[in-house]
Amino acid sequence: MPLSTTPNGFAVPLHGLPRGARACIERLAEPEDEAGREVLLRLIEIGFLPGETVRIVAKGRAGGEPIAVRLGGQSTFALRAREAALVQVRALQGEGA
């Protein structure tokens, strides 16, 4: 989904946000297979839940992986794009994450 949808309020995958972007987790996507369900469970366990704020701290050069994500302004996690794709967010304007 293109980034141009975020100003209109549509949820986009977390990995689609640019470095420095702040967002609120809208929902978690339904995984397609057992491996995806395991990843989703780990994301939930570490706090990637609807309503939490996130900020993209950094992205790797080659292919944009890993993605460093600050969760709730306290903890930073490195995610692969396929992991971040399970987290659907809405961009925030002018708010801290």
N, C-alpha and C positions, 0 to 999 in steps of 0.2 A: 504494500500500500504506500503511495507516495507521501512524502512529508507535507505536501500542500494541504492534506486533509486535517492536520492538527489544529490550525487556527479555527477551523469550523467546528471543532469539538469532537471529531471522530477519534476513536481509539486506534492506535497504531502499535505495531510490535516495538518493544523496547530497543531492539537492535537497530531500528530505523531512525532513531534520534541522533542528531549530531553531538559532537563533544561539547560539553557545557550546558546542554539542555536539561531543564528540570521538568518533572512530570509527576503525575499521580497515577498509581496503579488502578486501572479501571476493572480489569478482570483477568483471570488466567485462562488461557486457551485450552481446549480439550485435546490432549495428546492423541496421536494416531496409532501408537503401538505401546507395548509393555515398557520398552526402554524410555519412551517419552513420559509414561506415567511415573516411572522411578525418578526421572529428572524433576518432574512437577512436584512430587512429594518432597524432594530435597529443597526445592525453592520455597515451598510452604514452610518447611521446618526452620529455615534460616530467616524467615520473615517477609518474603515477597508475597504480601497479601493485599487485597483490594483496600484502597484508602491510604496506603503507605506512600510516602513521597520518595522519589529517586532522582539522582542526578548522574549524567554520564560524565565521568571524571576523565577518562582517556579511552582511546581505541588504538589497537595495534596497527602497525603500518601495512603489513601483508594481509589483505583481505579484511581488515578492520577487526581482527581478533587477536587477543581477547579484548573484551569490553570491560573496563573498570567502572563499576556502578556503586555510588554511595547510596545506601539505604537508610532512610529516616534521619539523615544528617549525622549518623554515628559510625556505622560500619561500612566498609568497602569490600566488594566482592568482585572477582574476575569471572566473567561468564563467556561462554562460547555463543556464537550467533544463534545456534539451534536451541540453546537454553533460553537466551533472551527472547527468542521468538514466541515462547509460551507466555510471556508477560505482556499484556496489552495495556497501554498507558494513554493518558491525555496530557498534552503539553500544558505547563503552567507558565503564566506570564508574570514576572516580577515578584515571585514568591520564592523563599528559600526552601531547599530540600535537605 
